[in-house]
Amino acid sequence: MASITGSVEFEVRRPRRSVIIGILLVVWVAAYFLLRGIDTLVLGGQETTAFHRWLTDHRDDVGQGNAVFDAIRVGVDHFVVLLQNVLAQPSYGRPVPVIGWLGVVALAAYLAWAFGSWKVALLTAAGLGFVGLQGLWQESMDTLSLTIAAVLLSLLVAIPLGIWAGLSNRAFRVATLVLDLMQTLPTFVYLAPLTLFFAIGPAAATIATVIYAAPPAVRLTAHAIRSVPLESVEAARSLGSTRGQTLTKVLLPMSRSTVVVGINQTIMAALSMVTVAALIDAPGLGQTVLTALQTLDVGVAFNAGLAIVVIAIVLDRVTTAAGDRPWRTASVRRKVLLGAGAVGVLVAIWFSRTYVWAAEFPDTVNLGSRIAVIATDVTNWVQDTFGGFTYGVRDAVTNGLLNPLEALLTGSPWWLVAAVVVALAAVLGGWRGAVPAAVCSGLLVATGVWHDSMITLASTLLATVVVVVVGLALGVWAGRKHRVDTWIRPVLDAGQTMPPFVYLVPFLALFGSSRFTAIAAAVVYAVPVTTKIVADGIKAVPVATVEAANSVGSSSWQVISKVQLPVARRAITLAVNQGLIYVLAMVVVGGLVGAGALGYDVAAGFAQSELYGKGLAAGLAIVLLGVLLDRITQAAARTRKFNGTVRGDKL
Amino acid sequence: MNKLRYAGVLTAAALALAGCGGEKVGADEPAASGAKDCGTFNLAVNPWVGYEANAAVVGYVASKDLGCTVVKKNLKEEISWQGFGTGEVDAVLENWGHEDLKKKYIEDQKVAVETGSTGVKGVIGWYVPPWMAAKYPDITDWKNLNKYAAQFKTSESGGKGQLLDGDPSYVTNDEALVKNLSLNYKVVQSGSETALIQAFRDAEKNKKPLLAYFYEPQWFFNELKLVKIDLPPYKSGCDVDPAKVACDYPPYDLDKVVSKKFADSGSPAYDLVKNFQWTNEDQNAVARMIAVDKLTPDAAAEKWVKDNQSKVDTWLGKK
């Protein structure tokens, strides 16, 4: 008997899980209709719990004037001010920066050429020239100074941490948790305390940026090191390499291209903080965007946003080219050329220090105002043309999908939702899923914003599903076709770095202030990172593996689904994680365009001091939602088995 | 490719030669103006246009007439108040209530002092777009709101009428008001001023119904004259218990707050801030120049000061 039931169990193992999930959901819906409205833990907009008031009272306990923080502040301040003096601001008793525009363009192009290629050097010169023509030279240089400082500081911390997390499993687990916290805890929650710590000025803005921008570099470095084939490491060991040698000669060189993806993501994240940092007086393009948006001047805001995107693209391409460049010693001819170039740069810098035309960007060609007019016209045209139709789409999605999901989550008693979540996690991921799910659900109740969390969860789930589907499709496409990758990249960069409100103003006109608008914003922001990581993963699939599949007559679809996706599994798991986290990073922005709930709580906590505690609790709730969803998906991915074994699966 | 490089070098050389005739850096450096004893004046600029108008004019007068070095810092409200304590902010020029901040920084920490009204009156309330007020004249009485509730339904309001709430910066009693006045409405958070203004633009242009929380003075009134709904009139004390509020918002006397250090410094800029007072019309005029005519704050201030020299003279005590 036993053996028969055993074999039956084996036979139905795969369908059984989905059946259990199905039954679970049906039971939940049935219970919802019975128990609707009980224990839903609703908390009104201005209402707070004792926990929130306690947090509000203790906001300033972190205090200021600590010697360590002061030292950090002074150090960072000096670093940023030095960069600003060199690039952006009148300094050292002169009415212009140390290096004028001509010198900056020449120097940047030279560096791009020396470390990358002449192509990116041209792109650099063109990009910088473009922002100058936009009439935004000084603002751009301020932003560039702050970004360079933030990115360098981020990498200084992130790369060693990433290597550590790549080598040690324990460090990896701790790091993942901390990074989730850093990426999903809304900046608004720590922006005000941060200015208490580090005072109003460049230091606070830089450090806020570092907190948000460093995680991708840590994650991707760790991911890269862990993806190096065991065989390579073992081969190195068997040849008698020490740990240090294995790291520097095998692990790091083999992970370089993925580490570069991490650095690029850090640059993108840093630039996406430009407008937020402007709220605490960070100089640069963020100020231009904010001031323009006070009067809803989309054109001017777009012009400044475009400058941010151009800077992002230049930085991204230069670092990518530098990462792809094979390490080799330069030929004599190249050395001569490099030397000649260096002399040219020095001449340009000398000019830019001597003559006004080379120091201050000439404002005769004002491209900026023309761009602003065009952007305004396009926005108006889009609003007038699609206005009625878009409301229909919004209502269909909201009534058909979002409202039922939200009703189920918010209308059920909290203990029912928590029980279902834990059960789902257990089915999908075993105890590895269930334990974090139980802990996170409990803590969510403790934050006192359970009801708002469920509203946000509904939108987040919907947005993440869209992000993953779109990101996978685009990522596979871009990973398989180099040309697609080249064309799609600028669009993705724009999605990540264009300040959200620039495109949210037309979105608001198209969809009104609603949860749908917030979901759209999250999708625009999160699809790029998912796409990029998936594309990187697909590209990393060994050519031989793909060719082997092709040679046995597999169709493209078979190659994708049976070979490339399974082999790139690790990258896809990371892409889903980052997609989710970027969606959650937009919850606050969503709250500013009608999503309400946690995003609004955080924004209100930032703006009204008596709601600070509630805002912080809401911020923590966003983190908890992130950890909860991430752990369930990770656990599910770990237990999931792919049909057939592919050699690369072991990678 | 090599030719390209040489061509590049040649062009650079040609450019260099051509440029030699240009004007030199620092050639026309202006002589330092006869600075009076003012020093640096750190002015917080909170993110709305009305405030910017105040800051523009005060900053302009301080640097032109008093020779101060005016440093404007773009900050959110609460962070500006924090700056009083650390000495990074000298003055806040338009404060909307914020009793909690006053308690914390003026009474408890004693790092800030009030310096009186700006003369501008703030109004908070519920508004409808002009086309609605014209078509349904009785809508401006709150008692009739339930009659129109069905028109205000949206995908977000769960079958009730939608009352669109606004910027998270301001305290709202709207949830309590809806409950206590038994209105068949649901408060939906738009979450930002941007979203509110866009909603009103859309509503007026496409003749859509909209009921939303808004406030004056606001540059947007130059574009669209929104119509205020009359809630039960405000009486002193009717809003003591936030849960039982059933009356309109109180009129706000927008005031100025400065840091204690600045007040005691004897800086002429302090006297200017103390004496600074104008009207809603004055502020609107400057805000209009900034928001609609797209003047820089400085240019707008210069224009206004030229036309209102007598007011400026009173602020400077030159009467």
HADDOCK unambig.tbl for C-alpha pairs under 7 A between the chains (distance, minus, plus):
assign (segid A and resid 94 and name CA) (segid B and resid 26 and name CA) 6.92 0.50 0.50
assign (segid A and resid 95 and name CA) (segid B and resid 26 and name CA) 6.61 0.50 0.50
assign (segid A and resid 192 and name CA) (segid B and resid 79 and name CA) 6.22 0.50 0.50
assign (segid A and resid 279 and name CA) (segid B and resid 74 and name CA) 6.57 0.50 0.50
assign (segid A and resid 279 and name CA) (segid B and resid 75 and name CA) 5.40 0.50 0.50
assign (segid A and resid 279 and name CA) (segid B and resid 76 and name CA) 6.19 0.50 0.50
assign (segid A and resid 280 and name CA) (segid B and resid 74 and name CA) 6.65 0.50 0.50
assign (segid A and resid 280 and name CA) (segid B and resid 75 and name CA) 5.19 0.50 0.50
assign (segid A and resid 281 and name CA) (segid B and resid 73 and name CA) 5.79 0.50 0.50
assign (segid A and resid 281 and name CA) (segid B and resid 74 and name CA) 4.90 0.50 0.50
assign (segid A and resid 281 and name CA) (segid B and resid 75 and name CA) 5.88 0.50 0.50
assign (segid A and resid 294 and name CA) (segid B and resid 48 and name CA) 6.02 0.50 0.50
assign (segid A and resid 294 and name CA) (segid B and resid 49 and name CA) 6.61 0.50 0.50
assign (segid A and resid 295 and name CA) (segid B and resid 291 and name CA) 5.63 0.50 0.50
assign (segid A and resid 296 and name CA) (segid B and resid 194 and name CA) 6.65 0.50 0.50
assign (segid A and resid 354 and name CA) (segid B and resid 24 and name CA) 5.61 0.50 0.50
assign (segid A and resid 354 and name CA) (segid B and resid 25 and name CA) 5.47 0.50 0.50
assign (segid A and resid 355 and name CA) (segid B and resid 22 and name CA) 5.92 0.50 0.50
assign (segid A and resid 355 and name CA) (segid B and resid 23 and name CA) 5.60 0.50 0.50
assign (segid A and resid 355 and name CA) (segid B and resid 24 and name CA) 4.28 0.50 0.50
assign (segid A and resid 355 and name CA) (segid B and resid 25 and name CA) 5.19 0.50 0.50
assign (segid A and resid 356 and name CA) (segid B and resid 22 and name CA) 6.96 0.50 0.50
assign (segid A and resid 356 and name CA) (segid B and resid 23 and name CA) 5.62 0.50 0.50
assign (segid A and resid 356 and name CA) (segid B and resid 24 and name CA) 5.44 0.50 0.50
assign (segid A and resid 356 and name CA) (segid B and resid 25 and name CA) 4.95 0.50 0.50
assign (segid A and resid 357 and name CA) (segid B and resid 22 and name CA) 6.63 0.50 0.50
assign (segid A and resid 395 and name CA) (segid B and resid 155 and name CA) 5.84 0.50 0.50
assign (segid A and resid 398 and name CA) (segid B and resid 155 and name CA) 6.68 0.50 0.50
assign (segid A and resid 508 and name CA) (segid B and resid 195 and name CA) 6.49 0.50 0.50
assign (segid A and resid 508 and name CA) (segid B and resid 198 and name CA) 6.60 0.50 0.50
assign (segid A and resid 509 and name CA) (segid B and resid 198 and name CA) 6.25 0.50 0.50
assign (segid A and resid 509 and name CA) (segid B and resid 202 and name CA) 6.44 0.50 0.50
assign (segid A and resid 512 and name CA) (segid B and resid 199 and name CA) 6.45 0.50 0.50
assign (segid A and resid 513 and name CA) (segid B and resid 190 and name CA) 5.56 0.50 0.50
assign (segid A and resid 513 and name CA) (segid B and resid 195 and name CA) 6.12 0.50 0.50
assign (segid A and resid 514 and name CA) (segid B and resid 156 and name CA) 6.38 0.50 0.50
assign (segid A and resid 591 and name CA) (segid B and resid 191 and name CA) 5.66 0.50 0.50
assign (segid A and resid 592 and name CA) (segid B and resid 190 and name CA) 6.37 0.50 0.50
assign (segid A and resid 592 and name CA) (segid B and resid 191 and name CA) 3.94 0.50 0.50
assign (segid A and resid 592 and name CA) (segid B and resid 192 and name CA) 5.04 0.50 0.50
assign (segid A and resid 593 and name CA) (segid B and resid 190 and name CA) 5.43 0.50 0.50
assign (segid A and resid 593 and name CA) (segid B and resid 191 and name CA) 5.55 0.50 0.50
assign (segid A and resid 593 and name CA) (segid B and resid 192 and name CA) 6.52 0.50 0.50
assign (segid A and resid 593 and name CA) (segid B and resid 195 and name CA) 5.79 0.50 0.50
assign (segid A and resid 594 and name CA) (segid B and resid 189 and name CA) 5.55 0.50 0.50
assign (segid A and resid 594 and name CA) (segid B and resid 190 and name CA) 4.01 0.50 0.50
assign (segid A and resid 594 and name CA) (segid B and resid 191 and name CA) 5.63 0.50 0.50
assign (segid A and resid 596 and name CA) (segid B and resid 189 and name CA) 5.26 0.50 0.50
assign (segid A and resid 596 and name CA) (segid B and resid 191 and name CA) 6.69 0.50 0.50
assign (segid A and resid 600 and name CA) (segid B and resid 191 and name CA) 6.10 0.50 0.50
assign (segid A and resid 603 and name CA) (segid B and resid 168 and name CA) 6.25 0.50 0.50
assign (segid A and resid 604 and name CA) (segid B and resid 168 and name CA) 4.53 0.50 0.50
assign (segid A and resid 604 and name CA) (segid B and resid 169 and name CA) 6.21 0.50 0.50
assign (segid A and resid 607 and name CA) (segid B and resid 78 and name CA) 6.79 0.50 0.50
assign (segid A and resid 607 and name CA) (segid B and resid 168 and name CA) 6.35 0.50 0.50
assign (segid A and resid 607 and name CA) (segid B and resid 169 and name CA) 4.68 0.50 0.50
assign (segid A and resid 608 and name CA) (segid B and resid 169 and name CA) 5.88 0.50 0.50
assign (segid A and resid 609 and name CA) (segid B and resid 78 and name CA) 6.96 0.50 0.50
assign (segid A and resid 610 and name CA) (segid B and resid 100 and name CA) 6.85 0.50 0.50
